[in-house]
């Protein structure tokens, strides 16, 4: 049997590996949930043990719930056990509603934890060993900008040209990348997604290029990197603008030569990939500032696709909102619902800084909170409309003060949902974590 453990505390990971080694043949431990889906795409797990909080100074469990939902969307039959130091019955109930099979608090009882995990592992359906493949076509809508984008995508998807997708956070860049892969000649091979902003410098080469057994202390077996795993398929590199210059040099060499050399090896491995990158940053500006290599920029930017923000496609709001309503009424086994005219007008009047991702979170909350088949305008309250003038106890005098207050206010308005905070501020989650650590938030 195999287990994936996700916890930011390395001491806990080491303890659990020792505790569980007599019960599981394969134990994979990672420190951040952003790596989880990539691991699941390459390995078959019988259970996942997921921590609820990740080095963010926020202990309300929202991050754990967010990643639980992401996992269950792609692997609905994979048992997930939640793991937290903050016992909270309401959080446990919410986690069970989102698909968790059980809930364990820290400090734990060894026997109970082992029994809980073994029970969850034994209840996993055999069919869940086959990852759920996303074959659902992308929602395009009726706005002219999206119609134009669709025509362009359907044309370039059939080629092997490298593609750069730009757009604000939450506009659906990864979804567009998956649509390109679905329409491509490579659709029978995997699309491997990697968040470049979440890979530490020290793990860059082993994550992307892989390693051979004995390359370093914990290298107990050969392991393919992301580039080799995407062989004959598509590699999607999100947050490409966050890569430091030294990493850019290494990536450029691989793209040019179509070869990778695993850590510890001297033998290059040929790769055949279609490269799709995404960023919310202005790469041309980063090139001018010397923060992004010009040669790499031209390599990844053979075709440039830009996704418009939600505020520029308000005519799609009604259909998109109903799509999410149907999704969450099905998920929570609720009766069919629809938006009132006033509710739709209210949604269209909002600027949506978090774009489609923010709309999805807003609709999910509305579906849960609604007491009738019609969702009314009174159920929606937007972060930008709440306490806009109550941001700080003192007047900011420096740019750092202003940034700290803005992040603090956004965390409050988004109720600790760090994914929503990052989307609202227009930065990556990794950047948000770094700033929260800097300002001790």
N, C-alpha and C positions, 0 to 999 in steps of 0.2 A: 504493500500500500504506500501511497505518497501523500504528503501534506505540505502545504505552503503556509508559512508563518510570516505575518507582516506586523512588525513592531519597531518603533524607532529606537528602542533601548537595546543596545547590543548585548548587554549583560543578560537581559531576559531571553534574548534569542539563543545565547550560548547555553543557558540553563535548560531551556526547553529542548534544545537539540540533544542534550545529555539525557534528559528525562524520557524523551520519546524514541530514542534510537533503538530500543528493544521492541518497539511496537510498529514502527514504520520503516520500510525498506529505503525510501527516499524522503529526505527532509530538506526542503529548500527554505531558507530564511532571508528575507529582504527587509530593508529599513524604511522603505517608502512605498505607499500603495500605487504610485504612478508607474511603478515597474511591474505591477501584478498582471495586467492583461497581456503584456508581452510574454511573461513566463507561462501563462496559461495557454498561449498560442503555440508554445513549443513543448509543453509537458502535460501529462494527464494526471490530475490530482483527485484524490478521494475526499478531501476536506480542506477548507481554508480557515485558519485562525487569524482574525483581523482585529488589530488594535483600533480604538475609537479616536485617539488623539495623536497628532504628529508634530511635535516640536514647534507649536505655534502659540503657546501661551493661552490657548483657549481650550477649556476642558468640558465643553458641552456636548461632545460627541458628534457634531454635525459633519465633520470630515469623514468619520467612520461611516456614517449613514450615506454620505455621498458616494463613497467608493463601494459600499455594499450594493447600492443601486446599479452602479456601473458594471460590477461583476455579474449581478443577476440578470442584467439586460442581455449580456452575451453568453452567459453560462447559467441558464435558469435552473438546471437540475443539480448544480454543484453545491453541496452543503457548506454554509459559512457560519462559523461560530464567532460571536463578537467577544472582545477582550478589553476590559477597561479597569482602571483603578478607581473609578468614580461610580459607585453603585447608585443606580437611579431606575426606579421601576418604570417611570414614564418612558425613559430612553430604551429600556428593554422591550417594552410593548411596541414602540415605534420601530425598533430593529426587527422584531418578529413580523410586523406588518410588511416590512420591506423585504422579507424573505429569509432572514436569519433563522437557523434551526435551534440555536441556544445562545446563552449569554453567560459569560464567566467573569467574575470580578477578581481584581488583584488586591492583596496577595491571595493566591489560590491554594486549594487543597490538591496535592499531587494526584491522589487516587480519583477524586471527582473529575479533575481535568482530563485525565487519561480516559476514564470511562465515557465522559461526554464526547470526546473526539472520536473514540472507537465506535460509539453508537452512531454518530453522524456519518462516519466513513462507511459503516456497514449498510446504511440506509440509502446510499447513493445509487440511483438507477444506472444500470450498465450503459444505457443509451447516452448518458451524460458524458461518457468518455470521448464522444465526438463533439468538438466545439461547435457551438451554434454559429453558422456562417451568416453574415449579414448580406442577404440578397434583396433587401427592400430598396426599391428605387428612391432616389432623393426627391423631396418635396420642392418643387420649383416655384409654384405660385403663378400669378398672372401679371406681375409687374413687368414693364418693358425691359428694365435692367436685367431681371432674372431670365427673361425669354432670350435676350441677346447672349447672356452668359451660357445658357443651356445649348444654344446652337453652336457656340464656340467649343464647349466641352465635348459634345457629341462628335465633333470633327477631330479634335486633337487626341481624344481618348484612344483612338485606333492606332496611333503612332507610338513610338517609344521615346519621344522627346521628353527631356527633363522639364518639369513644371514647377513654377513658383506660385503659390497661392497666398494672396495678401488679404487683409481685412481685419476689422476690429475683433477683440476677444468676444467669443460667443456667437459669431456669425455663422459658424458651421464649416470651418475650414477642413477639419478632419472628415466630416460627412461628405464634403465635396471630393476629397481625396479618395474615399471609399467608392464614390460613384464613378470616378475616373477609372479606378481599378475594376469595378464591376463591368464597365463597358469595354474594357481593353481586351486584347488578345491574351493577356496574362491572367484572366479571371479565375482560371482553374488552379492557379498557384496562390500561395498566401500573400496577403498584404501585411507587412510587419510595420507597426507604428512605434516610434520612439520619441519621447519628449526630451529634446536636447537641453532644455533648461533644467532638467531634473537629474542629469548625470554628473556626479562629482568629477573633477579633473582627474583624480587618481584612478577612477574606474572607466574612463573614456575608452581606452584601447581595448580592455577586456570585454566591455559591453558591446562595442561596435565590431571589433575584429575577432573576438573570441580568444581562446588560449588552449594550450596543450597541457596534458597531465604533467605536473611537476614544475610548471612555469613559475609558480610561487607557492607559498606555504599551504594555502587552502585549495590549490588546484589539484583535486583528487581524481579528476577525469577530464578528457578533452571536452571542450564546450564550444559550440558555434556562436559567433557573434551575430549581431543584428543584420549586418550586410550579407553574410553567408546564408543566414536563415531565410533571407528574402530572395535567394537565387531562383531565377525564372519567374519571379513575381514582382511585387512593388514594395519599395521601401519608402515609408512616409516619415519625414523628419520634421516634427513640429518644433516651434520656437527656435528656428535655425539662427535667428538674429542674436540669440543669447550665447552662441559659441565663442569662447576665447580664441584669440589669434593662433596659438600653438595647435589647438585642435582643428582649426580650419585648414592649416597646412597639411595635416595628416589625412583629413577627409578629401581634400583636393587631389592628393596623390592617388588615393583609391579610386576616385571617380575617373580620373584621367587614364589610369592603367587597367581599370576593371579587375583589380586584384586586391586581395587582403592577405596580410601575413599575421597569423595568430600570435599572440604574446607567447614567447618562449620557443617559437619555431623560426626556421630560416627558409622554409618552403612556402612560397606564395600560393594562394588558392584563387583560381579564376572565378569571377562572379558575373552573372547576367541579371541585372536588375533594371527596373524602371524607377527613377528617382523623382519623388514628389516632395517638395518642401513647403513649409508654411511659416508665416510670421505676421505679427501685428506691428512690427517695427518698420521704419522707413530705411530700407537697406541702402538706398542711394545716399542718404544722409550719413549713415554709418560708414560707407565707403569713403566719403569726403573727409570724415573725421578720423580715418585710419583705424576704425574699430572692426571693419569687415573687409576681407581681401577682395579686391576688384576682380581678380581672375576667378575666384570661387563664385562670386556673384554672377558672372556671365555664364559659368558652367551650369548653375542651377536654374538660370532664368531664360532658358530657350523659349518657353511659353510662359507668359504672365497672365494669371487669372485673378481678378479682384472681386470679392464678394461685397455687395453693398450692405451697409448697416440696416437694421430693421426699420429705423425711423424714415428711411428713404423708400420703403416699399409697404406703406400702410395699407394699400389695397389688398395685400396678402394676409392681413391681420386676422380677418374673420375665419378663413379656411385653415390657417396655421393654428389658431387658438382651438378650433374645433378638433383638429387632428390630435392635439395634446389632451383635450377633454376626453376624447374617445380612448386614448391610450391609458389614462389614469382611471377612468371608470371601469375599464376592463381589468386593469391591474388590481383594483381594490374591490372588484365584484359589486359595483354599484349600478344603479339604474342609469339609463341614458340621460345626459344633460346637454344643455345648450346655453349660449350667451344671450342675455337680453340686449335690446338695441342700445340702451344707455351704457351697458357694460362694454359693448364693442366700441362705442364712441369714446369711452374713457380710456380704453386700451390704445386707441388710435391717437389720442391726444398726448400720450406719454412719450418721452424721448428715448426710452429703452437703452441706457448706457451699457447694459449687459447683453443686449441684443436677444437672439433667439433663446440662448441658454437662460437668460433672466425670465423671459416669457414662459418657458417651460416650468421653471420653479414656481412662478406666480400662479400658473394654471393648476399645477398639482396642489398647491395650498388651497386654492379656491374650490377645487373638486372635493377635497377632504372636509372643508369647513361649510360647504353649502348644505342647506337643509331642504332643498327642493330641486326639481328637475331643471329649473332655470337659474343660472348664475347671474346675480344682479350686480349693479355697479358698486353698491355699498360694501361688497366683500373685498374690493381691491383698495389697497393703500400702498402708495409707492414711496420708496426710500427718499427720493428727492423732494417729496412733498411733506416729509416729516421732519420737524425740528431743524429746518435748514439754518436757523440762526443760533442754534444751541450747541454749536460744535465744540467750544472750548471755554475753560474757566478763565483764560487770560488772553490778551491780544498777542498774536504771533508777531515776533520781531525779526525772525530769520526765516530763510527758506526751509531749513530743517524743522523749525517749529511748525510751519504751515503744513509740511508733508506729514509730520507726526500726527497733527490734529486731524488732517483729512483722513488718514488711515484709521485712526481711533474712531472717528465719527462714522466711517463706512462700516467698520466692524459692528458698531452698535446698531446701525440701521439695518444691516443684513443679519442681525441676530446671531453673529458668530459663524455664519456660513462663509468660509474662507474662499471657496470657489466663486461664490457670488461677489465677494469683496474684490477679488482679483479682476473679475469681469467688469465690475463697476468702475474700478480705477484704471482699467486698460493696461494691466501689467500681468505677467505670468505668475503662477502660484509660487514658483521658486523665488522670484523677485520679492513677492509679498512676504514670504517667510523670512528672507534675509533682512528686509526692512523692519519687520516686527521684532526680530532679534536685536537689531541695531538700536531701536527705540524702546526696547524692553516692554513691548505691548503684549 
